[in-house]
Structure formats: C-alpha cells, structure tokens
C-alpha cells in the first residue's frame, strides 16, 4: 500500500523514523533527550517521499510520545517550530522549562 507509513522511535539512533510498507526509510527527526526534555534537532524527508505528509506523521508520533512520557519539548529545528505554531493542540508541551 503506497500510503502506508509507520513511525518508530529508533532509540539507538536518537531519532524517529518514518518507514514505508517495505521498511524503506522515508524521513526522520533527530532528537536529544535530557531529563524531562526532548529537543527535536533536525527533521528531514528524503527526496523521493516529499509531499506525502511524512514529516507531519513523524511530528504527530514524536509529540504524542513526548506528551505520554511527560516530557517538555524544545523545538530546535525550523520544521518543528512551524509545526507547533500551526498546531496549538501541542502548545502545552512547549514552555518555560523547554526554552
């Protein structure tokens, strides 16, 4: 299925990865984890997969995980800064402690 995208936390690489149905890497976001805070450092969608909502799927999974784990979010990369500005449902994750 062409639209099948799974997003996994590849903890050993400190990044979330989006994979297609065959397991091919579609995109990723690198992160840094400190006590109580996750900083999203660099998000990238590989050229062949751009325009398919890959980065958005990664953002949703990573931000939902941060919420579930009680982490504050530091959006260090421009994509996450823009995504959070457009999605106020995640505003509670960013604040004084994450700055």
C-alpha positions, 0 to 999 in steps of 0.5 A: 500500500503506497500510503502506508507509513509507520513511525518508530522511535529508533532509540539507538539512533536518537531519532524517529523514523518514518518507514514505508510498507517495505521498511524503506526509510522515508524521513526522520527527526533527530532528537536529544533527550535530557531529563524531562526534555526532548529537543527535536534537532533536525527533521528531514524527508528524503527526496523521493517521499516529499509531499506525502505528509511524512514529516507531519506523521513523524511530528504527530508520533514524536509529540504524542510520545513526548506528551505520554512520557511527560516530557517538555519539548524544545523545538530546535529545528525550523520544521518543528517550530512551524509545526507547533505554531500551526498546531496549538493542540501541542502548545502545552508541551512547549514552555518555560522549562523547554526554552 
